[in-house]
Amino acid sequence: MKQEKISELQLRAEKIREWIIRMAVRAEKGHITPAFSITDLLVVLYFDILNINPSNPKWEERDRFILSKGHGCLAFYAVLAERGFFPTNILESFQQFGSPLGGHPDRFKSPGVEASTGSLGHGLSIGVGIAWAGKFDDKAYHVVVLMGDGETDEGSIWEAAMFASHHKLDNLISIVDRNRLQMTDATERVISLEPLTDKWRSFGWSVQEIDGHDPLQINDSLSFAFSNHQGKPHLILAHTVKGKGVSFMENRPEWHFRIPKADETARALEEIHKRMESLRRERRAAN
């Protein structure tokens, strides 16, 4: 991937983070930090990897994406809007009466949403079913499921993992957002997940570990997963920072629920805008 493309994706990610702040503050609701940790992953997926058609969201041959950690939907909605699934001004209606953008994704209301999620532990099972159907129908599409690391406490995740490897679903790619924080505490203090990589491998999955904020590593790992059909489902363990992009929110469990006050909003947007301007300067200098 060329540096120009990397900087373009980074700039898009910062725009998504700006949307996340503005949407949550306007609604006085939403989960900001779980959305921040997956922003870079979603940007690479939607702007460089997935075979999709925003003007025809139900296109038969499309790749399917499922956000199993539905509480991260602020980032998901912003990416869908910026990708053209619906006008960006709809983002301003987040969690307002009559809005298609609720507190968790609803496939009956939001264009581009493949599965209604929010009750944790279900997204992988849905993805497995869609991937299995694709095999039956001899379709070329891929299914990508993004889960939270705390979500892997759920037994249903591991049932789906066993099923996927048993049926050799190499059209299935799962991403674990390994930010090491659950709702109120560190994952390793709630229920220890380590050694997480070894666990997924023992369930018959191909596994890669990456920096979940590095566009190049995200792109390389996804490109490999999409092309490497060796009879195994693929797991990308993405090491991330919860709250990535706003310094005073990073790795702070209390920001899972909190909405910033006016002065905090100004500080958060200032950090984001400074990075956006720096990226724009770098792009101008390169051209």
Secondary structure, 3 states (H helix, E strand, C coil): CCHHHHHHHHHHHHHHHHHHHHHHHHHCCCCHHHHHHHHHHHHHHHHHHCCCCCCCCCCCCCCEEEECCHHHHHHHHHHHHHHCCCCHHHHHHCCCCCCCCCCCCCCCCCCCCCCCCCCCCCHHHHHHHHHHHHHHCCCCCCEEEEEECHHHHCHHHHHHHHHHHHCCCCCEEEEEEECCECCCCEHHHHCCCCCHHHHHHHCCCEEEEEECCCHHHHHHHHHHHHHCCCCCCEEEEEECCCCCCCCCCCCCHHHHCCCCCHHHHHHHHHHHHHHHHHHHHHHHHHC
